[in-house]
Amino acid sequence: QVQVAESGGGLVQPGGSLRLSCVASGSILVINVMGWYRQVPGKDRELVARVNSGDNTNYADSVKGRFTISREKANYTVYLEMNSLKPEDTAVYYCNVDLYYGMGSRGDYWGQGTQVTVSS
């Protein structure tokens, strides 16, 4: 099986920075895409940023120029560097991993989420 675990959330003042980390572990063969999503109560989960196996990235318009996604392929790790944070960035942030595992099955896994709160 596969596990996904995030870390790095917390409380930060507007204009501040945070770095989220996500590690996938288990019987992983190949990771296709690693991404970050966020959700606030009463709204759908939305894509923040993702990176594929070719290191191509895409970002939500609301975070372009402020957030940076990166990955360490050898360690099945993805990071989200968040700068110039705004109160509207407050949400639970989830890591998502699309991969092949075990004997060649494809799976889509979510972490448990980490809270990011931007407030003075």
Phi and psi restraints in degrees (range 20) as a CNS / XPLOR table:
assign (resid 1 and name C) (resid 2 and name N)
       (resid 2 and name CA) (resid 2 and name C) 1.0 -125.9 20.0 2
assign (resid 2 and name N) (resid 2 and name CA)
       (resid 2 and name C) (resid 3 and name N) 1.0 140.7 20.0 2
assign (resid 2 and name C) (resid 3 and name N)
       (resid 3 and name CA) (resid 3 and name C) 1.0 -123.0 20.0 2
assign (resid 3 and name N) (resid 3 and name CA)
       (resid 3 and name C) (resid 4 and name N) 1.0 147.1 20.0 2
assign (resid 3 and name C) (resid 4 and name N)
       (resid 4 and name CA) (resid 4 and name C) 1.0 -129.8 20.0 2
assign (resid 4 and name N) (resid 4 and name CA)
       (resid 4 and name C) (resid 5 and name N) 1.0 129.1 20.0 2
assign (resid 4 and name C) (resid 5 and name N)
       (resid 5 and name CA) (resid 5 and name C) 1.0 -135.0 20.0 2
assign (resid 5 and name N) (resid 5 and name CA)
       (resid 5 and name C) (resid 6 and name N) 1.0 128.4 20.0 2
assign (resid 5 and name C) (resid 6 and name N)
       (resid 6 and name CA) (resid 6 and name C) 1.0 -101.7 20.0 2
assign (resid 6 and name N) (resid 6 and name CA)
       (resid 6 and name C) (resid 7 and name N) 1.0 159.8 20.0 2
assign (resid 6 and name C) (resid 7 and name N)
       (resid 7 and name CA) (resid 7 and name C) 1.0 -155.9 20.0 2
assign (resid 7 and name N) (resid 7 and name CA)
       (resid 7 and name C) (resid 8 and name N) 1.0 163.2 20.0 2
assign (resid 7 and name C) (resid 8 and name N)
       (resid 8 and name CA) (resid 8 and name C) 1.0 109.4 20.0 2
assign (resid 8 and name N) (resid 8 and name CA)
       (resid 8 and name C) (resid 9 and name N) 1.0 -2.6 20.0 2
assign (resid 8 and name C) (resid 9 and name N)
       (resid 9 and name CA) (resid 9 and name C) 1.0 -71.6 20.0 2
assign (resid 9 and name N) (resid 9 and name CA)
       (resid 9 and name C) (resid 10 and name N) 1.0 174.8 20.0 2
assign (resid 9 and name C) (resid 10 and name N)
       (resid 10 and name CA) (resid 10 and name C) 1.0 161.3 20.0 2
assign (resid 10 and name N) (resid 10 and name CA)
       (resid 10 and name C) (resid 11 and name N) 1.0 -165.9 20.0 2
assign (resid 10 and name C) (resid 11 and name N)
       (resid 11 and name CA) (resid 11 and name C) 1.0 -103.1 20.0 2
assign (resid 11 and name N) (resid 11 and name CA)
       (resid 11 and name C) (resid 12 and name N) 1.0 131.2 20.0 2
assign (resid 11 and name C) (resid 12 and name N)
       (resid 12 and name CA) (resid 12 and name C) 1.0 -142.4 20.0 2
assign (resid 12 and name N) (resid 12 and name CA)
       (resid 12 and name C) (resid 13 and name N) 1.0 149.8 20.0 2
assign (resid 12 and name C) (resid 13 and name N)
       (resid 13 and name CA) (resid 13 and name C) 1.0 -78.2 20.0 2
assign (resid 13 and name N) (resid 13 and name CA)
       (resid 13 and name C) (resid 14 and name N) 1.0 155.1 20.0 2
assign (resid 13 and name C) (resid 14 and name N)
       (resid 14 and name CA) (resid 14 and name C) 1.0 -54.0 20.0 2
assign (resid 14 and name N) (resid 14 and name CA)
       (resid 14 and name C) (resid 15 and name N) 1.0 138.0 20.0 2
assign (resid 14 and name C) (resid 15 and name N)
       (resid 15 and name CA) (resid 15 and name C) 1.0 88.9 20.0 2
assign (resid 15 and name N) (resid 15 and name CA)
       (resid 15 and name C) (resid 16 and name N) 1.0 -9.3 20.0 2
assign (resid 15 and name C) (resid 16 and name N)
       (resid 16 and name CA) (resid 16 and name C) 1.0 -83.0 20.0 2
assign (resid 16 and name N) (resid 16 and name CA)
       (resid 16 and name C) (resid 17 and name N) 1.0 -174.9 20.0 2
assign (resid 16 and name C) (resid 17 and name N)
       (resid 17 and name CA) (resid 17 and name C) 1.0 -132.1 20.0 2
assign (resid 17 and name N) (resid 17 and name CA)
       (resid 17 and name C) (resid 18 and name N) 1.0 152.3 20.0 2
assign (resid 17 and name C) (resid 18 and name N)
       (resid 18 and name CA) (resid 18 and name C) 1.0 -145.1 20.0 2
assign (resid 18 and name N) (resid 18 and name CA)
       (resid 18 and name C) (resid 19 and name N) 1.0 154.4 20.0 2
assign (resid 18 and name C) (resid 19 and name N)
       (resid 19 and name CA) (resid 19 and name C) 1.0 -125.7 20.0 2
assign (resid 19 and name N) (resid 19 and name CA)
       (resid 19 and name C) (resid 20 and name N) 1.0 120.8 20.0 2
assign (resid 19 and name C) (resid 20 and name N)
       (resid 20 and name CA) (resid 20 and name C) 1.0 -97.1 20.0 2
assign (resid 20 and name N) (resid 20 and name CA)
       (resid 20 and name C) (resid 21 and name N) 1.0 145.2 20.0 2
assign (resid 20 and name C) (resid 21 and name N)
       (resid 21 and name CA) (resid 21 and name C) 1.0 -125.9 20.0 2
assign (resid 21 and name N) (resid 21 and name CA)
       (resid 21 and name C) (resid 22 and name N) 1.0 150.1 20.0 2
assign (resid 21 and name C) (resid 22 and name N)
       (resid 22 and name CA) (resid 22 and name C) 1.0 -144.3 20.0 2
assign (resid 22 and name N) (resid 22 and name CA)
       (resid 22 and name C) (resid 23 and name N) 1.0 129.4 20.0 2
assign (resid 22 and name C) (resid 23 and name N)
       (resid 23 and name CA) (resid 23 and name C) 1.0 -121.4 20.0 2
assign (resid 23 and name N) (resid 23 and name CA)
       (resid 23 and name C) (resid 24 and name N) 1.0 131.3 20.0 2
assign (resid 23 and name C) (resid 24 and name N)
       (resid 24 and name CA) (resid 24 and name C) 1.0 -101.8 20.0 2
assign (resid 24 and name N) (resid 24 and name CA)
       (resid 24 and name C) (resid 25 and name N) 1.0 141.2 20.0 2
assign (resid 24 and name C) (resid 25 and name N)
       (resid 25 and name CA) (resid 25 and name C) 1.0 -144.0 20.0 2
assign (resid 25 and name N) (resid 25 and name CA)
       (resid 25 and name C) (resid 26 and name N) 1.0 162.0 20.0 2
assign (resid 25 and name C) (resid 26 and name N)
       (resid 26 and name CA) (resid 26 and name C) 1.0 123.1 20.0 2
assign (resid 26 and name N) (resid 26 and name CA)
       (resid 26 and name C) (resid 27 and name N) 1.0 -156.3 20.0 2
assign (resid 26 and name C) (resid 27 and name N)
       (resid 27 and name CA) (resid 27 and name C) 1.0 -84.2 20.0 2
assign (resid 27 and name N) (resid 27 and name CA)
       (resid 27 and name C) (resid 28 and name N) 1.0 62.0 20.0 2
assign (resid 27 and name C) (resid 28 and name N)
       (resid 28 and name CA) (resid 28 and name C) 1.0 -85.8 20.0 2
assign (resid 28 and name N) (resid 28 and name CA)
       (resid 28 and name C) (resid 29 and name N) 1.0 132.2 20.0 2
assign (resid 28 and name C) (resid 29 and name N)
       (resid 29 and name CA) (resid 29 and name C) 1.0 -97.1 20.0 2
assign (resid 29 and name N) (resid 29 and name CA)
       (resid 29 and name C) (resid 30 and name N) 1.0 -57.7 20.0 2
assign (resid 29 and name C) (resid 30 and name N)
       (resid 30 and name CA) (resid 30 and name C) 1.0 -145.5 20.0 2
assign (resid 30 and name N) (resid 30 and name CA)
       (resid 30 and name C) (resid 31 and name N) 1.0 136.7 20.0 2
assign (resid 30 and name C) (resid 31 and name N)
       (resid 31 and name CA) (resid 31 and name C) 1.0 -99.8 20.0 2
assign (resid 31 and name N) (resid 31 and name CA)
       (resid 31 and name C) (resid 32 and name N) 1.0 127.0 20.0 2
assign (resid 31 and name C) (resid 32 and name N)
       (resid 32 and name CA) (resid 32 and name C) 1.0 -86.0 20.0 2
assign (resid 32 and name N) (resid 32 and name CA)
       (resid 32 and name C) (resid 33 and name N) 1.0 -58.9 20.0 2
assign (resid 32 and name C) (resid 33 and name N)
       (resid 33 and name CA) (resid 33 and name C) 1.0 -135.2 20.0 2
assign (resid 33 and name N) (resid 33 and name CA)
       (resid 33 and name C) (resid 34 and name N) 1.0 138.4 20.0 2
assign (resid 33 and name C) (resid 34 and name N)
       (resid 34 and name CA) (resid 34 and name C) 1.0 -122.7 20.0 2
assign (resid 34 and name N) (resid 34 and name CA)
       (resid 34 and name C) (resid 35 and name N) 1.0 135.6 20.0 2
assign (resid 34 and name C) (resid 35 and name N)
       (resid 35 and name CA) (resid 35 and name C) 1.0 -148.2 20.0 2
assign (resid 35 and name N) (resid 35 and name CA)
       (resid 35 and name C) (resid 36 and name N) 1.0 165.7 20.0 2
assign (resid 35 and name C) (resid 36 and name N)
       (resid 36 and name CA) (resid 36 and name C) 1.0 -118.5 20.0 2
assign (resid 36 and name N) (resid 36 and name CA)
       (resid 36 and name C) (resid 37 and name N) 1.0 134.4 20.0 2
assign (resid 36 and name C) (resid 37 and name N)
       (resid 37 and name CA) (resid 37 and name C) 1.0 -125.7 20.0 2
assign (resid 37 and name N) (resid 37 and name CA)
       (resid 37 and name C) (resid 38 and name N) 1.0 163.3 20.0 2
assign (resid 37 and name C) (resid 38 and name N)
       (resid 38 and name CA) (resid 38 and name C) 1.0 -142.2 20.0 2
assign (resid 38 and name N) (resid 38 and name CA)
       (resid 38 and name C) (resid 39 and name N) 1.0 156.0 20.0 2
assign (resid 38 and name C) (resid 39 and name N)
       (resid 39 and name CA) (resid 39 and name C) 1.0 -147.2 20.0 2
assign (resid 39 and name N) (resid 39 and name CA)
       (resid 39 and name C) (resid 40 and name N) 1.0 136.8 20.0 2
assign (resid 39 and name C) (resid 40 and name N)
       (resid 40 and name CA) (resid 40 and name C) 1.0 -114.2 20.0 2
assign (resid 40 and name N) (resid 40 and name CA)
       (resid 40 and name C) (resid 41 and name N) 1.0 155.2 20.0 2
assign (resid 40 and name C) (resid 41 and name N)
       (resid 41 and name CA) (resid 41 and name C) 1.0 -55.2 20.0 2
assign (resid 41 and name N) (resid 41 and name CA)
       (resid 41 and name C) (resid 42 and name N) 1.0 132.8 20.0 2
assign (resid 41 and name C) (resid 42 and name N)
       (resid 42 and name CA) (resid 42 and name C) 1.0 85.6 20.0 2
assign (resid 42 and name N) (resid 42 and name CA)
       (resid 42 and name C) (resid 43 and name N) 1.0 -1.4 20.0 2
assign (resid 42 and name C) (resid 43 and name N)
       (resid 43 and name CA) (resid 43 and name C) 1.0 -124.4 20.0 2
assign (resid 43 and name N) (resid 43 and name CA)
       (resid 43 and name C) (resid 44 and name N) 1.0 160.3 20.0 2
assign (resid 43 and name C) (resid 44 and name N)
       (resid 44 and name CA) (resid 44 and name C) 1.0 -71.5 20.0 2
assign (resid 44 and name N) (resid 44 and name CA)
       (resid 44 and name C) (resid 45 and name N) 1.0 154.5 20.0 2
assign (resid 44 and name C) (resid 45 and name N)
       (resid 45 and name CA) (resid 45 and name C) 1.0 -68.6 20.0 2
assign (resid 45 and name N) (resid 45 and name CA)
       (resid 45 and name C) (resid 46 and name N) 1.0 135.8 20.0 2
assign (resid 45 and name C) (resid 46 and name N)
       (resid 46 and name CA) (resid 46 and name C) 1.0 -124.2 20.0 2
assign (resid 46 and name N) (resid 46 and name CA)
       (resid 46 and name C) (resid 47 and name N) 1.0 149.5 20.0 2
assign (resid 46 and name C) (resid 47 and name N)
       (resid 47 and name CA) (resid 47 and name C) 1.0 -69.6 20.0 2
assign (resid 47 and name N) (resid 47 and name CA)
       (resid 47 and name C) (resid 48 and name N) 1.0 134.3 20.0 2
assign (resid 47 and name C) (resid 48 and name N)
       (resid 48 and name CA) (resid 48 and name C) 1.0 -101.5 20.0 2
assign (resid 48 and name N) (resid 48 and name CA)
       (resid 48 and name C) (resid 49 and name N) 1.0 -53.2 20.0 2
assign (resid 48 and name C) (resid 49 and name N)
       (resid 49 and name CA) (resid 49 and name C) 1.0 -163.3 20.0 2
assign (resid 49 and name N) (resid 49 and name CA)
       (resid 49 and name C) (resid 50 and name N) 1.0 153.5 20.0 2
assign (resid 49 and name C) (resid 50 and name N)
       (resid 50 and name CA) (resid 50 and name C) 1.0 -150.7 20.0 2
assign (resid 50 and name N) (resid 50 and name CA)
       (resid 50 and name C) (resid 51 and name N) 1.0 157.9 20.0 2
assign (resid 50 and name C) (resid 51 and name N)
       (resid 51 and name CA) (resid 51 and name C) 1.0 -137.1 20.0 2
assign (resid 51 and name N) (resid 51 and name CA)
       (resid 51 and name C) (resid 52 and name N) 1.0 136.3 20.0 2
assign (resid 51 and name C) (resid 52 and name N)
       (resid 52 and name CA) (resid 52 and name C) 1.0 -101.6 20.0 2
assign (resid 52 and name N) (resid 52 and name CA)
       (resid 52 and name C) (resid 53 and name N) 1.0 -176.0 20.0 2
assign (resid 52 and name C) (resid 53 and name N)
       (resid 53 and name CA) (resid 53 and name C) 1.0 -65.4 20.0 2
assign (resid 53 and name N) (resid 53 and name CA)
       (resid 53 and name C) (resid 54 and name N) 1.0 -20.8 20.0 2
assign (resid 53 and name C) (resid 54 and name N)
       (resid 54 and name CA) (resid 54 and name C) 1.0 -91.7 20.0 2
assign (resid 54 and name N) (resid 54 and name CA)
       (resid 54 and name C) (resid 55 and name N) 1.0 9.5 20.0 2
assign (resid 54 and name C) (resid 55 and name N)
       (resid 55 and name CA) (resid 55 and name C) 1.0 65.7 20.0 2
assign (resid 55 and name N) (resid 55 and name CA)
       (resid 55 and name C) (resid 56 and name N) 1.0 21.9 20.0 2
assign (resid 55 and name C) (resid 56 and name N)
       (resid 56 and name CA) (resid 56 and name C) 1.0 -81.5 20.0 2
assign (resid 56 and name N) (resid 56 and name CA)
       (resid 56 and name C) (resid 57 and name N) 1.0 137.8 20.0 2
assign (resid 56 and name C) (resid 57 and name N)
       (resid 57 and name CA) (resid 57 and name C) 1.0 -121.1 20.0 2
assign (resid 57 and name N) (resid 57 and name CA)
       (resid 57 and name C) (resid 58 and name N) 1.0 153.6 20.0 2
assign (resid 57 and name C) (resid 58 and name N)
       (resid 58 and name CA) (resid 58 and name C) 1.0 -144.5 20.0 2
assign (resid 58 and name N) (resid 58 and name CA)
       (resid 58 and name C) (resid 59 and name N) 1.0 152.3 20.0 2
assign (resid 58 and name C) (resid 59 and name N)
       (resid 59 and name CA) (resid 59 and name C) 1.0 -131.4 20.0 2
assign (resid 59 and name N) (resid 59 and name CA)
       (resid 59 and name C) (resid 60 and name N) 1.0 150.9 20.0 2
assign (resid 59 and name C) (resid 60 and name N)
       (resid 60 and name CA) (resid 60 and name C) 1.0 -65.4 20.0 2
assign (resid 60 and name N) (resid 60 and name CA)
       (resid 60 and name C) (resid 61 and name N) 1.0 145.4 20.0 2
assign (resid 60 and name C) (resid 61 and name N)
       (resid 61 and name CA) (resid 61 and name C) 1.0 -56.8 20.0 2
assign (resid 61 and name N) (resid 61 and name CA)
       (resid 61 and name C) (resid 62 and name N) 1.0 -33.8 20.0 2
assign (resid 61 and name C) (resid 62 and name N)
       (resid 62 and name CA) (resid 62 and name C) 1.0 -69.5 20.0 2
assign (resid 62 and name N) (resid 62 and name CA)
       (resid 62 and name C) (resid 63 and name N) 1.0 -15.7 20.0 2
assign (resid 62 and name C) (resid 63 and name N)
       (resid 63 and name CA) (resid 63 and name C) 1.0 -116.7 20.0 2
assign (resid 63 and name N) (resid 63 and name CA)
       (resid 63 and name C) (resid 64 and name N) 1.0 -4.7 20.0 2
assign (resid 63 and name C) (resid 64 and name N)
       (resid 64 and name CA) (resid 64 and name C) 1.0 -57.5 20.0 2
assign (resid 64 and name N) (resid 64 and name CA)
       (resid 64 and name C) (resid 65 and name N) 1.0 134.3 20.0 2
assign (resid 64 and name C) (resid 65 and name N)
       (resid 65 and name CA) (resid 65 and name C) 1.0 85.6 20.0 2
assign (resid 65 and name N) (resid 65 and name CA)
       (resid 65 and name C) (resid 66 and name N) 1.0 -11.4 20.0 2
assign (resid 65 and name C) (resid 66 and name N)
       (resid 66 and name CA) (resid 66 and name C) 1.0 -115.5 20.0 2
assign (resid 66 and name N) (resid 66 and name CA)
       (resid 66 and name C) (resid 67 and name N) 1.0 -35.8 20.0 2
assign (resid 66 and name C) (resid 67 and name N)
       (resid 67 and name CA) (resid 67 and name C) 1.0 -108.4 20.0 2
assign (resid 67 and name N) (resid 67 and name CA)
       (resid 67 and name C) (resid 68 and name N) 1.0 148.1 20.0 2
assign (resid 67 and name C) (resid 68 and name N)
       (resid 68 and name CA) (resid 68 and name C) 1.0 -134.6 20.0 2
assign (resid 68 and name N) (resid 68 and name CA)
       (resid 68 and name C) (resid 69 and name N) 1.0 127.7 20.0 2
assign (resid 68 and name C) (resid 69 and name N)
       (resid 69 and name CA) (resid 69 and name C) 1.0 -101.8 20.0 2
assign (resid 69 and name N) (resid 69 and name CA)
       (resid 69 and name C) (resid 70 and name N) 1.0 141.0 20.0 2
assign (resid 69 and name C) (resid 70 and name N)
       (resid 70 and name CA) (resid 70 and name C) 1.0 -148.6 20.0 2
assign (resid 70 and name N) (resid 70 and name CA)
       (resid 70 and name C) (resid 71 and name N) 1.0 160.9 20.0 2
assign (resid 70 and name C) (resid 71 and name N)
       (resid 71 and name CA) (resid 71 and name C) 1.0 -140.7 20.0 2
assign (resid 71 and name N) (resid 71 and name CA)
       (resid 71 and name C) (resid 72 and name N) 1.0 153.4 20.0 2
assign (resid 71 and name C) (resid 72 and name N)
       (resid 72 and name CA) (resid 72 and name C) 1.0 -112.8 20.0 2
assign (resid 72 and name N) (resid 72 and name CA)
       (resid 72 and name C) (resid 73 and name N) 1.0 102.8 20.0 2
assign (resid 72 and name C) (resid 73 and name N)
       (resid 73 and name CA) (resid 73 and name C) 1.0 -61.5 20.0 2
assign (resid 73 and name N) (resid 73 and name CA)
       (resid 73 and name C) (resid 74 and name N) 1.0 -41.6 20.0 2
assign (resid 73 and name C) (resid 74 and name N)
       (resid 74 and name CA) (resid 74 and name C) 1.0 -64.2 20.0 2
assign (resid 74 and name N) (resid 74 and name CA)
       (resid 74 and name C) (resid 75 and name N) 1.0 -27.4 20.0 2
assign (resid 74 and name C) (resid 75 and name N)
       (resid 75 and name CA) (resid 75 and name C) 1.0 -106.5 20.0 2
assign (resid 75 and name N) (resid 75 and name CA)
       (resid 75 and name C) (resid 76 and name N) 1.0 7.2 20.0 2
assign (resid 75 and name C) (resid 76 and name N)
       (resid 76 and name CA) (resid 76 and name C) 1.0 51.1 20.0 2
assign (resid 76 and name N) (resid 76 and name CA)
       (resid 76 and name C) (resid 77 and name N) 1.0 44.0 20.0 2
assign (resid 76 and name C) (resid 77 and name N)
       (resid 77 and name CA) (resid 77 and name C) 1.0 -121.3 20.0 2
assign (resid 77 and name N) (resid 77 and name CA)
       (resid 77 and name C) (resid 78 and name N) 1.0 142.0 20.0 2
assign (resid 77 and name C) (resid 78 and name N)
       (resid 78 and name CA) (resid 78 and name C) 1.0 -131.3 20.0 2
assign (resid 78 and name N) (resid 78 and name CA)
       (resid 78 and name C) (resid 79 and name N) 1.0 143.8 20.0 2
assign (resid 78 and name C) (resid 79 and name N)
       (resid 79 and name CA) (resid 79 and name C) 1.0 -119.8 20.0 2
assign (resid 79 and name N) (resid 79 and name CA)
       (resid 79 and name C) (resid 80 and name N) 1.0 154.3 20.0 2
assign (resid 79 and name C) (resid 80 and name N)
       (resid 80 and name CA) (resid 80 and name C) 1.0 -131.3 20.0 2
assign (resid 80 and name N) (resid 80 and name CA)
       (resid 80 and name C) (resid 81 and name N) 1.0 107.7 20.0 2
assign (resid 80 and name C) (resid 81 and name N)
       (resid 81 and name CA) (resid 81 and name C) 1.0 -88.7 20.0 2
assign (resid 81 and name N) (resid 81 and name CA)
       (resid 81 and name C) (resid 82 and name N) 1.0 119.9 20.0 2
assign (resid 81 and name C) (resid 82 and name N)
       (resid 82 and name CA) (resid 82 and name C) 1.0 -116.5 20.0 2
assign (resid 82 and name N) (resid 82 and name CA)
       (resid 82 and name C) (resid 83 and name N) 1.0 117.4 20.0 2
assign (resid 82 and name C) (resid 83 and name N)
       (resid 83 and name CA) (resid 83 and name C) 1.0 -118.3 20.0 2
assign (resid 83 and name N) (resid 83 and name CA)
       (resid 83 and name C) (resid 84 and name N) 1.0 163.9 20.0 2
assign (resid 83 and name C) (resid 84 and name N)
       (resid 84 and name CA) (resid 84 and name C) 1.0 49.5 20.0 2
assign (resid 84 and name N) (resid 84 and name CA)
       (resid 84 and name C) (resid 85 and name N) 1.0 48.0 20.0 2
assign (resid 84 and name C) (resid 85 and name N)
       (resid 85 and name CA) (resid 85 and name C) 1.0 -65.2 20.0 2
assign (resid 85 and name N) (resid 85 and name CA)
       (resid 85 and name C) (resid 86 and name N) 1.0 145.1 20.0 2
assign (resid 85 and name C) (resid 86 and name N)
       (resid 86 and name CA) (resid 86 and name C) 1.0 -120.0 20.0 2
assign (resid 86 and name N) (resid 86 and name CA)
       (resid 86 and name C) (resid 87 and name N) 1.0 157.2 20.0 2
assign (resid 86 and name C) (resid 87 and name N)
       (resid 87 and name CA) (resid 87 and name C) 1.0 -55.5 20.0 2
assign (resid 87 and name N) (resid 87 and name CA)
       (resid 87 and name C) (resid 88 and name N) 1.0 -32.8 20.0 2
assign (resid 87 and name C) (resid 88 and name N)
       (resid 88 and name CA) (resid 88 and name C) 1.0 -72.3 20.0 2
assign (resid 88 and name N) (resid 88 and name CA)
       (resid 88 and name C) (resid 89 and name N) 1.0 -5.5 20.0 2
assign (resid 88 and name C) (resid 89 and name N)
       (resid 89 and name CA) (resid 89 and name C) 1.0 -82.7 20.0 2
assign (resid 89 and name N) (resid 89 and name CA)
       (resid 89 and name C) (resid 90 and name N) 1.0 -7.3 20.0 2
assign (resid 89 and name C) (resid 90 and name N)
       (resid 90 and name CA) (resid 90 and name C) 1.0 -61.5 20.0 2
assign (resid 90 and name N) (resid 90 and name CA)
       (resid 90 and name C) (resid 91 and name N) 1.0 126.2 20.0 2
assign (resid 90 and name C) (resid 91 and name N)
       (resid 91 and name CA) (resid 91 and name C) 1.0 -177.7 20.0 2
assign (resid 91 and name N) (resid 91 and name CA)
       (resid 91 and name C) (resid 92 and name N) 1.0 171.9 20.0 2
assign (resid 91 and name C) (resid 92 and name N)
       (resid 92 and name CA) (resid 92 and name C) 1.0 -89.5 20.0 2
assign (resid 92 and name N) (resid 92 and name CA)
       (resid 92 and name C) (resid 93 and name N) 1.0 126.8 20.0 2
assign (resid 92 and name C) (resid 93 and name N)
       (resid 93 and name CA) (resid 93 and name C) 1.0 -101.8 20.0 2
assign (resid 93 and name N) (resid 93 and name CA)
       (resid 93 and name C) (resid 94 and name N) 1.0 130.6 20.0 2
assign (resid 93 and name C) (resid 94 and name N)
       (resid 94 and name CA) (resid 94 and name C) 1.0 -117.9 20.0 2
assign (resid 94 and name N) (resid 94 and name CA)
       (resid 94 and name C) (resid 95 and name N) 1.0 140.0 20.0 2
assign (resid 94 and name C) (resid 95 and name N)
       (resid 95 and name CA) (resid 95 and name C) 1.0 -93.9 20.0 2
assign (resid 95 and name N) (resid 95 and name CA)
       (resid 95 and name C) (resid 96 and name N) 1.0 139.4 20.0 2
assign (resid 95 and name C) (resid 96 and name N)
       (resid 96 and name CA) (resid 96 and name C) 1.0 -128.2 20.0 2
assign (resid 96 and name N) (resid 96 and name CA)
       (resid 96 and name C) (resid 97 and name N) 1.0 136.7 20.0 2
assign (resid 96 and name C) (resid 97 and name N)
       (resid 97 and name CA) (resid 97 and name C) 1.0 -130.7 20.0 2
assign (resid 97 and name N) (resid 97 and name CA)
       (resid 97 and name C) (resid 98 and name N) 1.0 127.0 20.0 2
assign (resid 97 and name C) (resid 98 and name N)
       (resid 98 and name CA) (resid 98 and name C) 1.0 -107.2 20.0 2
assign (resid 98 and name N) (resid 98 and name CA)
       (resid 98 and name C) (resid 99 and name N) 1.0 120.7 20.0 2
assign (resid 98 and name C) (resid 99 and name N)
       (resid 99 and name CA) (resid 99 and name C) 1.0 -152.2 20.0 2
assign (resid 99 and name N) (resid 99 and name CA)
       (resid 99 and name C) (resid 100 and name N) 1.0 171.4 20.0 2
assign (resid 99 and name C) (resid 100 and name N)
       (resid 100 and name CA) (resid 100 and name C) 1.0 -108.7 20.0 2
assign (resid 100 and name N) (resid 100 and name CA)
       (resid 100 and name C) (resid 101 and name N) 1.0 138.1 20.0 2
assign (resid 100 and name C) (resid 101 and name N)
       (resid 101 and name CA) (resid 101 and name C) 1.0 -141.2 20.0 2
assign (resid 101 and name N) (resid 101 and name CA)
       (resid 101 and name C) (resid 102 and name N) 1.0 168.1 20.0 2
assign (resid 101 and name C) (resid 102 and name N)
       (resid 102 and name CA) (resid 102 and name C) 1.0 59.3 20.0 2
assign (resid 102 and name N) (resid 102 and name CA)
       (resid 102 and name C) (resid 103 and name N) 1.0 -122.6 20.0 2
assign (resid 102 and name C) (resid 103 and name N)
       (resid 103 and name CA) (resid 103 and name C) 1.0 -93.0 20.0 2
assign (resid 103 and name N) (resid 103 and name CA)
       (resid 103 and name C) (resid 104 and name N) 1.0 16.6 20.0 2
assign (resid 103 and name C) (resid 104 and name N)
       (resid 104 and name CA) (resid 104 and name C) 1.0 113.9 20.0 2
assign (resid 104 and name N) (resid 104 and name CA)
       (resid 104 and name C) (resid 105 and name N) 1.0 16.1 20.0 2
assign (resid 104 and name C) (resid 105 and name N)
       (resid 105 and name CA) (resid 105 and name C) 1.0 -77.3 20.0 2
assign (resid 105 and name N) (resid 105 and name CA)
       (resid 105 and name C) (resid 106 and name N) 1.0 150.6 20.0 2
assign (resid 105 and name C) (resid 106 and name N)
       (resid 106 and name CA) (resid 106 and name C) 1.0 -103.5 20.0 2
assign (resid 106 and name N) (resid 106 and name CA)
       (resid 106 and name C) (resid 107 and name N) 1.0 138.0 20.0 2
assign (resid 106 and name C) (resid 107 and name N)
       (resid 107 and name CA) (resid 107 and name C) 1.0 -141.5 20.0 2
assign (resid 107 and name N) (resid 107 and name CA)
       (resid 107 and name C) (resid 108 and name N) 1.0 160.7 20.0 2
assign (resid 107 and name C) (resid 108 and name N)
       (resid 108 and name CA) (resid 108 and name C) 1.0 -130.1 20.0 2
assign (resid 108 and name N) (resid 108 and name CA)
       (resid 108 and name C) (resid 109 and name N) 1.0 116.7 20.0 2
assign (resid 108 and name C) (resid 109 and name N)
       (resid 109 and name CA) (resid 109 and name C) 1.0 -123.2 20.0 2
assign (resid 109 and name N) (resid 109 and name CA)
       (resid 109 and name C) (resid 110 and name N) 1.0 145.9 20.0 2
assign (resid 109 and name C) (resid 110 and name N)
       (resid 110 and name CA) (resid 110 and name C) 1.0 -117.8 20.0 2
assign (resid 110 and name N) (resid 110 and name CA)
       (resid 110 and name C) (resid 111 and name N) 1.0 146.3 20.0 2
assign (resid 110 and name C) (resid 111 and name N)
       (resid 111 and name CA) (resid 111 and name C) 1.0 -80.4 20.0 2
assign (resid 111 and name N) (resid 111 and name CA)
       (resid 111 and name C) (resid 112 and name N) 1.0 179.5 20.0 2
assign (resid 111 and name C) (resid 112 and name N)
       (resid 112 and name CA) (resid 112 and name C) 1.0 -83.3 20.0 2
assign (resid 112 and name N) (resid 112 and name CA)
       (resid 112 and name C) (resid 113 and name N) 1.0 -12.3 20.0 2
assign (resid 112 and name C) (resid 113 and name N)
       (resid 113 and name CA) (resid 113 and name C) 1.0 96.6 20.0 2
assign (resid 113 and name N) (resid 113 and name CA)
       (resid 113 and name C) (resid 114 and name N) 1.0 149.0 20.0 2
assign (resid 113 and name C) (resid 114 and name N)
       (resid 114 and name CA) (resid 114 and name C) 1.0 -135.6 20.0 2
assign (resid 114 and name N) (resid 114 and name CA)
       (resid 114 and name C) (resid 115 and name N) 1.0 134.2 20.0 2
assign (resid 114 and name C) (resid 115 and name N)
       (resid 115 and name CA) (resid 115 and name C) 1.0 -80.8 20.0 2
assign (resid 115 and name N) (resid 115 and name CA)
       (resid 115 and name C) (resid 116 and name N) 1.0 131.1 20.0 2
assign (resid 115 and name C) (resid 116 and name N)
       (resid 116 and name CA) (resid 116 and name C) 1.0 -118.7 20.0 2
assign (resid 116 and name N) (resid 116 and name CA)
       (resid 116 and name C) (resid 117 and name N) 1.0 122.9 20.0 2
assign (resid 116 and name C) (resid 117 and name N)
       (resid 117 and name CA) (resid 117 and name C) 1.0 -123.8 20.0 2
assign (resid 117 and name N) (resid 117 and name CA)
       (resid 117 and name C) (resid 118 and name N) 1.0 123.2 20.0 2
assign (resid 117 and name C) (resid 118 and name N)
       (resid 118 and name CA) (resid 118 and name C) 1.0 -110.9 20.0 2
assign (resid 118 and name N) (resid 118 and name CA)
       (resid 118 and name C) (resid 119 and name N) 1.0 110.0 20.0 2
assign (resid 118 and name C) (resid 119 and name N)
       (resid 119 and name CA) (resid 119 and name C) 1.0 -159.3 20.0 2
assign (resid 119 and name N) (resid 119 and name CA)
       (resid 119 and name C) (resid 120 and name N) 1.0 147.9 20.0 2
